[in-house]
């Protein structure tokens, strides 16, 4: 994929749409820019929906997690050849305010991380191929 977004640290959705549109056009497909945008939006919507579904699963089990500290509260969304989105439930815990050293309670929350697959790591390291 030859595009100007390769050397930037931030990629906009509009740039992704442009790349998808160019790629589809290069395969002699009659696709409008609007259809490319709908395709990209559909992919992002699907990812968000799946991640929310995983969060809801964790939410339904949060009481169990709070009661048993040995349970690892996380769910994974695997995209084969790309990587895993991992959503974790972080229990509430004691902490301290570094400005005044007072004890506080850090509220429970969800954390989303991404772990690239071996295929993606290989693609990054073997840029020639």
ZAKEBA-499811 format. One line per field, with one value per atom (N, C-alpha, C, O): x negated, y negated, z; chain; residue number from 1; atom name. Coordinates in Angstrom, 1 decimal. Each point is the difference from the previous one (the first is absolute). Example, Ala and Ser with C-alpha at 12.3 -4.5 7.8 and 13.67 -1.06 7.14 Angstrom:
BEGIN
xx <- -13.2|0.9|-0.9|-1.0|1.4|-0.9|0.8|-0.5 $
yy <- 5.7|-1.2|-1.2|0.0|-1.1|-1.1|-1.1|-1.1 $
zz <- 7.8|0.0|0.0|0.7|-1.4|0.0|0.8|0.1 $
chain <- A|A|A|A|A|A|A|A $
resi <- 1|1|1|1|2|2|2|2 $
name <- N|CA|C|O|N|CA|C|O $
//
This chain:
BEGIN
xx <- -0.8|0.8|-0.9|-0.7|0.8|-0.9|0.9|0.9|-1.2|0.8|-0.8|-1.0|1.5|-0.7|0.2|-0.8|1.7|0.2|-1.1|0.0|-0.9|-0.9|-1.0|-0.5|0.1|-1.0|0.6|-0.7|2.0|0.6|0.3|0.2|-0.2|0.3|1.5|0.5|0.3|1.4|0.6|-0.3|1.3|0.7|1.5|0.6|-0.1|1.4|0.9|-0.5|1.8|0.9|0.1|0.2|-0.3|0.1|-1.2|0.2|-1.3|-1.2|0.2|-0.3|0.9|0.3|1.0|-0.2|1.2|1.0|-0.7|0.3|-1.2|-0.7|-0.8|0.0|-0.7|-0.8|0.9|-0.3|1.4|0.9|0.6|0.0|0.3|0.6|-1.1|0.4|-1.6|-1.0|-0.3|-0.2|0.1|-0.2|1.1|-0.3|1.5|1.2|0.0|0.3|-0.7|0.0|-1.1|0.1|-1.2|-1.2|0.3|-0.7|1.8|0.4|1.1|0.7|-0.5|1.0|1.4|0.9|-0.7|1.4|0.6|-0.7|1.9|0.7|0.6|1.2|-2.0|0.5|-0.1|-1.0|2.0|0.0|-0.7|-0.2|-0.2|-0.6|0.9|-0.4|1.7|1.0|0.1|0.2|-0.2|0.0|-1.2|0.1|-1.2|-1.3|0.2|-0.4|1.0|0.2|0.9|-0.2|1.3|0.9|-0.6|0.3|-1.2|-0.7|-0.9|0.0|-0.8|-0.8|0.8|-0.3|1.4|0.8|0.6|0.1|0.3|0.6|-1.1|0.4|-1.6|-1.1|-0.1|-0.1|-0.1|-0.1|1.2|-0.2|1.4|1.2|0.0|0.4|-0.8|0.0|-1.0|0.3|-1.5|-1.0|0.5|-0.1|0.7|0.5|1.1|0.1|0.8|1.1|-0.5|0.5|-1.4|-0.6|-0.7|0.1|-0.8|-0.7|1.0|-0.2|1.2|1.1|0.6|0.4|-0.1|0.5|-0.8|0.4|-1.7|-1.0|0.0|0.0|0.1|0.1|1.3|0.0|1.1|1.2|-0.1|0.6|-1.3|-0.2|-0.7|0.3|-1.4|-0.7|0.8|-0.1|0.9|0.9|0.9|0.3|0.3|0.9|-0.6|0.6|-2.0|-0.7|-0.8|-0.8|0.9|-0.9|0.1|-0.9|2.1|0.2|-0.9|-0.5|0.5|-0.8|-1.5|-0.7|0.3|-1.4|-0.4|-1.1|2.0|-0.3|-0.1|-0.8|1.6|0.1|-1.2|-0.5|0.0|-1.1|-1.2|0.0|-1.0|-1.2|-0.8|-0.9|1.1|-0.8|0.5|-0.8|2.0|0.5|-0.6|0.0|-0.5|-0.6|1.2|0.3|0.2|1.1|-0.4|-0.3|0.3|-0.3|0.7|0.4|-0.2|0.6|-0.9|-0.6|0.5|-0.8|0.8|0.9|-1.1|0.5|-1.1|-0.9|0.8|-1.1|0.4|1.0|-1.9|0.1|-1.2|-1.2|1.5|-1.1|-0.9|0.4|-1.7|-1.0|-0.2|-0.9|1.6|-0.2|-0.3|-1.1|1.9|-0.3|1.2|1.1|-1.3|1.1|0.2|-0.9|2.2|0.4|0.4|0.8|-1.4|0.2|0.7|-0.5|1.7|0.7|-0.1|0.4|-0.9|-0.2|0.8|0.2|0.3|0.7|-1.0|-0.6|0.4|-0.9|0.8|0.9|-1.1|0.7|-0.3|-1.1|2.0|-0.3|-1.1|0.0|-0.8|-1.1|-0.5|0.3|-1.0|-0.5|-1.1|-0.8|0.6|-1.1|-0.3|0.6|-1.4|-0.2|-0.2|-0.5|0.9|-0.2|-1.4|-0.4|-0.4|-1.4|-0.2|-1.1|2.1|-0.2|0.0|-0.7|1.6|0.2|-0.2|0.1|-0.4|-0.3|1.2|-0.1|1.3|1.2|0.5|-0.2|0.7|0.5|1.3|0.9|-0.8|1.3|0.3|-0.8|2.0|0.4|0.1|0.7|-1.5|0.0|1.2|0.1|0.8|1.3|-0.3|-1.0|1.9|-0.2|0.3|0.7|-1.3|0.2|-0.4|-0.5|0.7|-0.4|-1.2|-0.1|-0.8|-1.2|-0.1|0.2|-0.4|-0.1|-1.4|-0.6|0.0|-1.3|0.0|1.0|-2.1|-0.1|-1.4|-1.0|1.1|-1.2|-0.1|0.8|-1.8|-0.1|-0.3|-0.7|1.2|-0.3|-1.4|-0.7|0.2|-1.3|-0.1|-1.0|2.1|0.0|-0.2|-0.8|1.4|-0.2|-1.4|-0.6|0.1|-1.3|-1.0|-1.0|1.2|-0.9|0.1|-1.1|2.3|0.1|-0.7|-0.6|0.5|-0.6|-1.5|-0.8|0.3|-1.5|-0.5|-1.2|2.0|-0.4|0.6|0.8|-1.1|0.6|-0.3|0.8|-1.9|-0.3|1.0|0.1|0.5|0.9|1.4|0.8 $
yy <- 1.2|-1.2|-1.2|-0.3|-0.5|-1.2|-1.2|-0.3|-0.4|-1.1|-1.0|0.4|-1.6|-1.0|0.2|-0.7|1.5|0.1|0.9|0.1|0.6|0.9|-0.7|0.7|-2.0|-0.6|-0.9|-0.8|0.9|-0.8|0.8|1.2|-1.9|0.7|0.0|0.8|-1.7|0.0|0.2|-0.6|1.6|0.2|-0.3|0.5|-1.3|-0.4|1.0|0.8|-0.8|0.9|-0.4|0.9|-2.1|-0.5|0.6|0.4|-0.3|0.6|1.5|0.5|0.1|1.5|0.2|0.9|-1.8|0.1|-0.2|0.7|-1.7|-0.2|1.2|0.4|0.2|1.2|1.2|0.7|-0.5|1.1|-0.3|0.9|-2.1|-0.4|0.2|0.6|-1.0|0.2|1.5|0.4|0.4|1.4|0.7|0.8|-1.2|0.6|-0.4|0.8|-2.1|-0.5|0.7|0.3|0.0|0.6|1.5|0.5|0.0|1.4|0.0|1.0|-2.2|-0.2|0.2|0.5|-0.8|0.0|-1.4|-1.0|1.0|-1.3|-0.3|0.3|-1.0|-0.3|-1.6|-0.6|0.1|-1.5|-0.2|0.9|-2.2|-0.4|0.2|0.4|-0.6|0.1|1.5|0.3|0.6|1.4|0.5|0.8|-1.4|0.3|-0.5|0.7|-1.9|-0.5|0.8|0.3|0.2|0.9|1.3|0.5|0.0|1.2|-0.2|0.8|-1.9|-0.2|-0.3|0.5|-1.2|-0.3|1.3|0.2|0.7|1.3|0.8|0.6|-0.6|0.8|-0.6|0.7|-2.1|-0.6|0.2|0.3|-0.4|0.3|1.4|0.2|0.8|1.4|0.2|0.6|-1.2|0.1|-0.6|0.7|-1.9|-0.6|0.8|0.2|0.4|0.8|1.2|0.4|0.3|1.2|-0.3|0.8|-1.9|-0.3|-0.4|0.4|-1.1|-0.3|1.3|0.1|0.8|1.3|0.7|0.6|-0.6|0.6|-0.7|0.6|-2.0|-0.8|0.4|0.1|0.1|0.3|1.4|0.2|0.7|1.3|-0.1|0.6|-1.5|-0.2|-0.7|0.3|-1.2|-0.8|0.9|-0.1|1.1|1.0|0.9|0.5|-0.4|0.8|-0.7|0.6|-2.0|-0.8|0.3|-0.1|0.5|0.3|1.3|0.0|0.9|1.2|-0.4|0.6|-1.5|-0.4|-0.7|0.2|-1.0|-0.8|1.0|-0.2|1.2|1.0|0.9|0.5|-0.1|1.0|-0.6|-0.1|-0.4|-0.6|0.9|-0.5|1.8|0.9|0.1|0.5|-1.0|0.0|-1.2|-1.1|1.4|-1.0|-0.5|0.6|-1.8|-0.5|-0.7|-1.2|2.0|-0.6|0.8|1.2|-1.8|0.6|-0.4|-1.1|1.9|-0.3|0.0|0.9|-1.8|0.0|0.2|-0.8|2.0|0.4|-0.2|0.4|-1.1|-0.2|0.7|-0.5|1.6|0.9|-0.7|-0.7|0.8|-0.6|-1.5|-0.6|0.1|-1.4|-0.1|-0.7|1.2|-0.1|0.2|0.3|-0.6|0.2|-1.4|-0.7|0.4|-1.1|0.6|1.0|-1.5|0.6|-1.0|-1.1|1.4|-0.8|0.6|1.2|-2.0|0.5|-0.8|-1.2|1.9|-0.7|-0.2|1.0|-2.2|-0.4|-0.2|-0.9|1.7|-0.2|-1.3|-0.6|0.2|-1.2|0.4|1.1|-2.1|0.4|-1.3|-1.1|1.3|-1.1|-0.7|0.7|-2.0|-0.7|-1.2|-0.1|-0.8|-1.3|-1.1|0.2|-1.4|-1.2|-0.4|-0.4|0.3|-0.3|-1.5|-0.3|-0.6|-1.4|-0.2|-0.8|1.6|-0.3|1.3|0.0|1.1|1.3|0.6|0.9|-1.4|0.5|1.3|0.2|0.7|1.3|-0.3|-0.7|1.4|-0.1|1.4|0.9|-0.8|1.2|-0.2|-0.9|1.7|-0.1|0.8|1.2|-1.8|0.7|1.1|-0.1|1.0|1.1|-0.6|-1.0|1.7|-0.5|1.0|1.1|-1.3|0.9|-0.6|-1.2|2.0|-0.4|0.8|1.2|-1.9|0.7|-0.1|-1.1|2.3|0.0|0.8|0.7|-0.8|0.7|0.8|-0.6|1.8|0.8|0.5|0.8|-1.2|0.4|1.5|0.6|0.0|1.4|0.2|-1.0|2.2|0.4|-0.4|-0.4|0.5|-0.3|-1.5|-0.4|-0.4|-1.5|-0.4|-0.8|1.4|-0.3|0.4|-0.8|1.9|0.5|-1.0|-0.4|-0.1|-0.9|-1.4|-0.6|0.3|-1.3|0.2|-0.9|2.1|0.2|0.4|-0.2|0.8|0.4|-0.9|0.4|-1.7|-1.0|0.2|-0.4|1.2|0.2|0.9|-0.1|1.0|1.0|-0.5|0.8 $
zz <- 0.0|0.0|0.0|1.0|-2.0|-0.2|0.3|-0.8|1.9|0.4|0.9|0.5|-0.4|0.7|1.5|0.8|-0.3|1.4|0.7|1.2|-2.0|0.6|0.9|1.0|-1.2|0.9|1.1|0.5|-0.3|1.0|1.3|-0.1|1.2|1.3|0.2|0.8|-1.4|0.1|-1.3|-1.0|0.9|-1.2|0.2|1.0|-1.8|0.1|-0.7|-0.9|1.3|-0.7|-1.5|-0.8|0.5|-1.4|-0.8|-1.2|1.8|-0.7|-0.2|-1.1|2.1|-0.2|-1.1|-0.8|0.8|-1.1|-1.4|-0.9|0.8|-1.2|-0.5|-1.1|2.1|-0.3|-0.5|-1.0|1.7|-0.4|-1.4|-0.8|0.6|-1.3|-1.1|-1.1|1.3|-1.0|-0.2|-1.2|2.2|-0.1|-0.8|-0.9|1.2|-0.7|-1.5|-0.9|0.7|-1.4|-0.8|-1.2|1.9|-0.7|-0.4|-0.9|1.4|-0.4|-1.0|-0.2|-0.4|-1.0|0.5|-0.8|2.0|0.6|-0.1|0.3|-0.7|-0.1|1.4|0.3|0.5|1.3|0.2|-0.3|0.9|0.2|1.4|0.8|-0.7|1.3|1.2|1.0|-1.3|1.0|0.5|1.2|-2.2|0.3|0.8|0.9|-1.2|0.7|1.5|0.9|-0.8|1.4|0.8|1.2|-1.9|0.7|0.4|1.1|-1.9|0.3|1.3|0.9|-0.9|1.1|1.3|1.0|-1.1|1.1|0.5|1.3|-2.2|0.4|0.8|1.1|-1.5|0.7|1.4|1.0|-0.9|1.3|0.9|1.2|-1.7|0.8|0.5|1.2|-2.0|0.4|1.1|1.0|-1.1|1.0|1.4|1.0|-1.1|1.2|0.6|1.2|-2.0|0.5|0.7|1.0|-1.6|0.6|1.3|0.9|-0.9|1.3|1.1|1.1|-1.5|1.0|0.5|1.2|-2.1|0.4|1.0|1.0|-1.2|0.9|1.4|1.0|-1.1|1.2|0.8|1.2|-1.9|0.6|0.7|1.1|-1.7|0.6|1.3|1.0|-1.0|1.2|1.1|1.2|-1.7|0.9|0.8|1.1|-1.9|0.6|1.1|0.8|-0.9|0.9|1.0|0.8|-0.7|0.8|1.5|0.7|-0.2|1.4|0.3|1.1|-2.0|0.2|0.1|0.8|-1.7|0.0|1.3|0.5|0.0|1.2|1.2|0.9|-0.9|1.1|0.0|1.0|-2.2|-0.1|-0.8|-1.2|2.0|-0.6|-0.9|-0.8|0.8|-0.8|-1.4|-0.9|0.6|-1.4|-0.8|0.5|-1.7|-0.9|-0.9|-1.0|1.3|-0.7|-1.3|-0.1|-1.0|-1.3|-1.1|0.2|-1.4|-1.1|-1.2|0.0|-1.1|-1.1|-1.3|-0.2|-0.7|-1.3|-1.0|-0.2|-0.3|-0.9|-1.4|-0.5|-0.2|-1.5|-0.6|0.1|-0.6|-0.6|-0.9|-0.9|1.1|-0.8|0.3|-0.6|1.6|0.3|1.5|0.3|0.6|1.4|0.9|-0.5|1.8|1.0|0.7|0.4|-0.4|0.9|1.3|0.0|1.1|1.3|0.9|0.2|0.3|0.9|1.4|0.2|0.8|1.3|1.0|-0.2|1.2|1.1|1.1|0.5|-0.1|1.1|1.2|0.0|1.0|1.3|0.7|-0.3|1.1|0.8|1.0|0.5|-0.2|0.9|0.8|-0.4|1.5|0.7|-0.7|-0.7|0.8|-0.6|0.9|1.1|-1.6|0.7|-0.9|-1.2|1.6|-0.8|0.2|1.1|-2.2|0.1|0.4|0.5|-0.7|0.4|1.5|0.5|0.2|1.4|0.8|1.3|-1.9|0.6|0.7|0.8|-1.0|0.6|-0.7|-1.2|2.0|-0.5|-0.8|0.4|-1.6|-0.8|-0.5|0.1|-0.6|-0.6|-1.5|-0.5|-0.3|-1.4|-0.5|0.3|-1.0|-0.4|-1.1|-0.7|0.6|-1.0|-1.3|-0.2|-0.9|-1.3|-1.0|0.4|-1.7|-1.0|-0.8|-0.2|-0.2|-0.7|-1.3|0.0|-1.1|-1.3|-0.5|-0.1|-0.3|-0.5|-1.3|-0.4|-0.4|-1.2|0.0|0.3|-0.7|-0.1|-1.5|-0.4|-0.3|-1.4|-0.1|0.8|-1.9|-0.3|-0.5|-0.4|0.4|-0.5|-1.5|-0.5|-0.3|-1.4|-0.2|-0.8|1.7|-0.1|0.4|-0.6|1.6|0.5|-1.1|-0.3|-0.4|-1.0|-1.2|-0.6|0.3|-1.1|0.3|-0.9|2.1|0.4|-0.1|-0.4|0.9|0.0|-1.4|-0.2|-0.6|-1.3|-1.1|-0.8|0.9|-0.9|-1.5|-0.8|0.5|-1.4|-0.7|-1.2|2.0|-0.6|-0.3|-0.4 $
chain <- A|A|A|A|A|A|A|A|A|A|A|A|A|A|A|A|A|A|A|A|A|A|A|A|A|A|A|A|A|A|A|A|A|A|A|A|A|A|A|A|A|A|A|A|A|A|A|A|A|A|A|A|A|A|A|A|A|A|A|A|A|A|A|A|A|A|A|A|A|A|A|A|A|A|A|A|A|A|A|A|A|A|A|A|A|A|A|A|A|A|A|A|A|A|A|A|A|A|A|A|A|A|A|A|A|A|A|A|A|A|A|A|A|A|A|A|A|A|A|A|A|A|A|A|A|A|A|A|A|A|A|A|A|A|A|A|A|A|A|A|A|A|A|A|A|A|A|A|A|A|A|A|A|A|A|A|A|A|A|A|A|A|A|A|A|A|A|A|A|A|A|A|A|A|A|A|A|A|A|A|A|A|A|A|A|A|A|A|A|A|A|A|A|A|A|A|A|A|A|A|A|A|A|A|A|A|A|A|A|A|A|A|A|A|A|A|A|A|A|A|A|A|A|A|A|A|A|A|A|A|A|A|A|A|A|A|A|A|A|A|A|A|A|A|A|A|A|A|A|A|A|A|A|A|A|A|A|A|A|A|A|A|A|A|A|A|A|A|A|A|A|A|A|A|A|A|A|A|A|A|A|A|A|A|A|A|A|A|A|A|A|A|A|A|A|A|A|A|A|A|A|A|A|A|A|A|A|A|A|A|A|A|A|A|A|A|A|A|A|A|A|A|A|A|A|A|A|A|A|A|A|A|A|A|A|A|A|A|A|A|A|A|A|A|A|A|A|A|A|A|A|A|A|A|A|A|A|A|A|A|A|A|A|A|A|A|A|A|A|A|A|A|A|A|A|A|A|A|A|A|A|A|A|A|A|A|A|A|A|A|A|A|A|A|A|A|A|A|A|A|A|A|A|A|A|A|A|A|A|A|A|A|A|A|A|A|A|A|A|A|A|A|A|A|A|A|A|A|A|A|A|A|A|A|A|A|A|A|A|A|A|A|A|A|A|A|A|A|A|A|A|A|A|A|A|A|A|A|A|A|A|A|A|A|A|A|A|A|A|A|A|A|A|A|A|A|A|A|A|A|A|A|A|A|A|A|A|A|A|A|A|A|A|A|A|A|A|A|A|A|A|A|A|A|A|A|A|A|A|A|A|A|A|A|A|A $
resi <- 1|1|1|1|2|2|2|2|3|3|3|3|4|4|4|4|5|5|5|5|6|6|6|6|7|7|7|7|8|8|8|8|9|9|9|9|10|10|10|10|11|11|11|11|12|12|12|12|13|13|13|13|14|14|14|14|15|15|15|15|16|16|16|16|17|17|17|17|18|18|18|18|19|19|19|19|20|20|20|20|21|21|21|21|22|22|22|22|23|23|23|23|24|24|24|24|25|25|25|25|26|26|26|26|27|27|27|27|28|28|28|28|29|29|29|29|30|30|30|30|31|31|31|31|32|32|32|32|33|33|33|33|34|34|34|34|35|35|35|35|36|36|36|36|37|37|37|37|38|38|38|38|39|39|39|39|40|40|40|40|41|41|41|41|42|42|42|42|43|43|43|43|44|44|44|44|45|45|45|45|46|46|46|46|47|47|47|47|48|48|48|48|49|49|49|49|50|50|50|50|51|51|51|51|52|52|52|52|53|53|53|53|54|54|54|54|55|55|55|55|56|56|56|56|57|57|57|57|58|58|58|58|59|59|59|59|60|60|60|60|61|61|61|61|62|62|62|62|63|63|63|63|64|64|64|64|65|65|65|65|66|66|66|66|67|67|67|67|68|68|68|68|69|69|69|69|70|70|70|70|71|71|71|71|72|72|72|72|73|73|73|73|74|74|74|74|75|75|75|75|76|76|76|76|77|77|77|77|78|78|78|78|79|79|79|79|80|80|80|80|81|81|81|81|82|82|82|82|83|83|83|83|84|84|84|84|85|85|85|85|86|86|86|86|87|87|87|87|88|88|88|88|89|89|89|89|90|90|90|90|91|91|91|91|92|92|92|92|93|93|93|93|94|94|94|94|95|95|95|95|96|96|96|96|97|97|97|97|98|98|98|98|99|99|99|99|100|100|100|100|101|101|101|101|102|102|102|102|103|103|103|103|104|104|104|104|105|105|105|105|106|106|106|106|107|107|107|107|108|108|108|108|109|109|109|109|110|110|110|110|111|111|111|111|112|112|112|112|113|113|113|113|114|114|114|114|115|115|115|115|116|116|116|116|117|117|117|117|118|118|118|118|119|119|119|119|120|120|120|120|121|121|121|121|122|122|122|122|123|123|123|123|124|124|124|124|125|125|125|125|126|126|126|126|127|127|127|127|128|128|128|128|129|129|129|129 $
name <- N|CA|C|O|N|CA|C|O|N|CA|C|O|N|CA|C|O|N|CA|C|O|N|CA|C|O|N|CA|C|O|N|CA|C|O|N|CA|C|O|N|CA|C|O|N|CA|C|O|N|CA|C|O|N|CA|C|O|N|CA|C|O|N|CA|C|O|N|CA|C|O|N|CA|C|O|N|CA|C|O|N|CA|C|O|N|CA|C|O|N|CA|C|O|N|CA|C|O|N|CA|C|O|N|CA|C|O|N|CA|C|O|N|CA|C|O|N|CA|C|O|N|CA|C|O|N|CA|C|O|N|CA|C|O|N|CA|C|O|N|CA|C|O|N|CA|C|O|N|CA|C|O|N|CA|C|O|N|CA|C|O|N|CA|C|O|N|CA|C|O|N|CA|C|O|N|CA|C|O|N|CA|C|O|N|CA|C|O|N|CA|C|O|N|CA|C|O|N|CA|C|O|N|CA|C|O|N|CA|C|O|N|CA|C|O|N|CA|C|O|N|CA|C|O|N|CA|C|O|N|CA|C|O|N|CA|C|O|N|CA|C|O|N|CA|C|O|N|CA|C|O|N|CA|C|O|N|CA|C|O|N|CA|C|O|N|CA|C|O|N|CA|C|O|N|CA|C|O|N|CA|C|O|N|CA|C|O|N|CA|C|O|N|CA|C|O|N|CA|C|O|N|CA|C|O|N|CA|C|O|N|CA|C|O|N|CA|C|O|N|CA|C|O|N|CA|C|O|N|CA|C|O|N|CA|C|O|N|CA|C|O|N|CA|C|O|N|CA|C|O|N|CA|C|O|N|CA|C|O|N|CA|C|O|N|CA|C|O|N|CA|C|O|N|CA|C|O|N|CA|C|O|N|CA|C|O|N|CA|C|O|N|CA|C|O|N|CA|C|O|N|CA|C|O|N|CA|C|O|N|CA|C|O|N|CA|C|O|N|CA|C|O|N|CA|C|O|N|CA|C|O|N|CA|C|O|N|CA|C|O|N|CA|C|O|N|CA|C|O|N|CA|C|O|N|CA|C|O|N|CA|C|O|N|CA|C|O|N|CA|C|O|N|CA|C|O|N|CA|C|O|N|CA|C|O|N|CA|C|O|N|CA|C|O|N|CA|C|O|N|CA|C|O|N|CA|C|O|N|CA|C|O|N|CA|C|O|N|CA|C|O|N|CA|C|O|N|CA|C|O|N|CA|C|O|N|CA|C|O|N|CA|C|O|N|CA|C|O|N|CA|C|O|N|CA|C|O|N|CA|C|O|N|CA|C|O|N|CA|C|O|N|CA|C|O|N|CA|C|O $
//
